[in-house]
């Protein structure tokens, strides 16, 4: 009886161990497969923006107000896409900053809808995010803001002929205890740096990319990180244009 009980216990233990291994393997398989995102979108850049209303509804409206809908449906280009939140912060209200605070202070008409902003202003700043050709993260050179003489990124002309330095930051791989560091072996993140004045080529306004390599049929979309970007890269310039247009 005692030997029979021992054998039964062993069988149960073996079964539980096997079940644990199988479950662990299935969980690993799930996370491996589930982590692979499909970067391709079966539609144009315009259609991609329309398909993500929670993130880009405002941007899609601005594209249309700027008269760029056909361009976003037909041209082949790389788009560093700002977020709706950037526009919301740009406009603001009369109490909490943004263009509406300036307009209210000057006793000029405030912005109630996106169409209250001159379409030429929207066009001017949207063109600043657009670059000819299709460029994925892997197509851009490395940039290290601490040693630009070694890893300087590269300057590119946007559709409006403004200049941005674009490059990929190779982050370090750091162990969980922080004691082991592998230089440039961590995750890679695309950055775009607007250069306001070519007379001062080393003065950059830096914006990080949150999601890169989204590939509609006519180009590439790199979605900017709203926590590190301002609309038009320089919201003060945009606000000044809006205020001047309301004279």
N, C-alpha and C positions, 0 to 999 in steps of 0.2 A: 504493500500500500504506500509506504513511504517513497519507494523508488518511482512508483506510478505518479505520485504527486509532484515529485521533482521533475519528471519528464514533462508533465502537463505545464508546469511553470516555465520550463525552458521553451516549450512550443509557443506559449503565449508571449514570452519575452521576444522570441525570434520574430513572431508576427508583428508585434508593435514596432520593433526596430525596422523591419522591412517597410512597414507602412510609413514610418517617419522618413526614411530615405526616399521613398517614392514621392511623398508629399513635398519634400524639400526640392527634389529634382524638378517636379512640375512647377513649383513656385519660381525656381531659377529660370526655367524655360519661359514662363510667363513674363517675367521682368525683362529677359533678353529680347523676346519678340515684341513686347509692348513698348519698349523704349526706342524702337526704330520708327522714326516719323517719315512719311512720304513727303519730300520737298516739292513735288510737282503738282501743279494746279491746272486742270483742264479748262482753261479760259484765259482771257486777256488780263492785263494788269487792272484795268477798270473793273472787270467782272470779279476779280479777286477782292478788290476793295469793297464792292457791293455785297460780297458773300460774307463779310465780317463786320456787320453793322455795329456790334458792341465795341469794336476797336477803331473802325475807320469810317463810320457813317459821316462824320463831319468832314473828314478829308475828302471823301467821295463828292460831297456837295461842293466843296471848294474847287475841286478839279473841274467840275461842270461850270461853276460860276466863272472860273478863269478861262473858259473856252478851250479846255485841254482834253475834253472827253475823247475826241477822235484820235488825238495823239496817244492817249493811254490805251486805245483799242488797236492801234495799227503800228506805231513806231516800235522799234526794238531798242530798249534802253534799260538801264539799271536805276532803280528808284530807291533812294534812302527815305523811307516813309515816316513822316512824323505821326504822332498820335493825336487823337481827338482831344485828349486832356491838355496837350500843349496849346491848342487853339482856345480852349476854355479859359486857361490861365492868361493867355494873351488878351482876351477881351475883358475878362473880369467883370466887376460891377463898380458902381460909383463909390462904394465904401471900402472895397478890399483890393484896390490896385488894378493894374491893367489899363487898356485903352479907355474903358468907360470912366475910370477915375479922372483921367486927364481931360476927357471931353466934358464931363460934368463940371469940373473945376473951371473950365474955360467957357462954360455956358453954351456948349455946342451939342448938337444932336448925338445922343448916345446910340450904341449898337444894340438893336433888339433882335435882329436876324442876321445871318451871314451875308445876305444880299445888301445889307446896309453899308458894307465895306465895298469900296470901288473895286470892280472886277480886275482892273489893271494891277492893283496892289496884290490881290490873290495870285494873279498870274506871275508877277515878278518874283514872289517868294517860292512858289511851287517849282518854278524852273530851276531854282537854286539846288533842289534835291535830285535833279534828273541828270543822268550821264549817259552818253551814247554807248551802245554796245551792251553785251551781257557779261557781267563780271561777278563771279562767285567769290566767296572768302578766299579760296585757294589761289585766285588770280591776283590778289593784292600782295605787295611785299610786307615784310615785317617792319613794325615800328616799335621803338623802345623810347619812351619820353625821357628817360634818364641818360641815354647815350644816342642821341639823334645823329651824331657824326658817324655812327656805325650802322644803326638801323633807322633810317630817316623816313620810312614810308615813301609815298610818291605823290606829287601834285597832279591834279586832274581838273580839266575845265568842265564846268556844268553847262547846261543848255543856255544859261544866260551869260556865259563867259566869266562868271565868278570862279574863283579857284578854291579848291579844297584839297587838303592833304589827307589821303586815305591809306590806312595801313592796318595790319593785324598785330595785336599785342599777344605775345607768347607768354602766358603767365607761368610762374614757377609751380612745380609740383611739391607740395609740402605734406609730410607725414602727419598723422593725426595728433601726435605728441609735439609737433612743431620742431623736432630736433633734426630731421632730415629734409634737405631742400635740393631738388633737382632743377637747375636753372633752365628756363624756357621749356620745360617738359610738361607743363600743366595745360589747362584748357586754353583755347585760342578765341579771342574776341575782336571783332572788327570795330574800328573806330573811324569816324569822319571828323575832320577838323577844318572848320571854315576859316579862311584867311581874309579878314575884313579889308585890309589895306596892303597891297603888294609892295608898298614902300617900306613896310615893316613885315617882311615875310616870316619872321619867327614868332609873330603874335597870332596865336590860334585860339579859336573857340571850339572846344572839344565836345563831341557827342559820342556816346557809346551805342552800339547796335545790340538790341535785345534778342532778336531772332533774325538769322541770316539765311541766305540761299533759298528763299521761297521762289519757286520757278513757274510763273505763268507761261503761256505759250509765246508771248512776245517780249520776254525780258526776265529780269530778276528783281525781287523786292527784298530789301533789308530793312526790317522794322526797327526804328530807333527806341532807345530806352527813355521813356518820358521823364524819368527822375534825373536824367543828366542832360536833357536837351530843352531848348527853347524854340518856339516856332520861328522859322527863318534864321535860326541859329543866334540871332541877335534881336530879341523882342523889343528893345528900345528903338531900334531902327524901324521896325514894322509899326510900332505905336506912333512914332513921329510922322511916318507917311500917312497913317490914318488920320491923325489930328490935322495935318496940313490939308488933307483932302476935304475936311469938313469946314473949311473957312467960308 
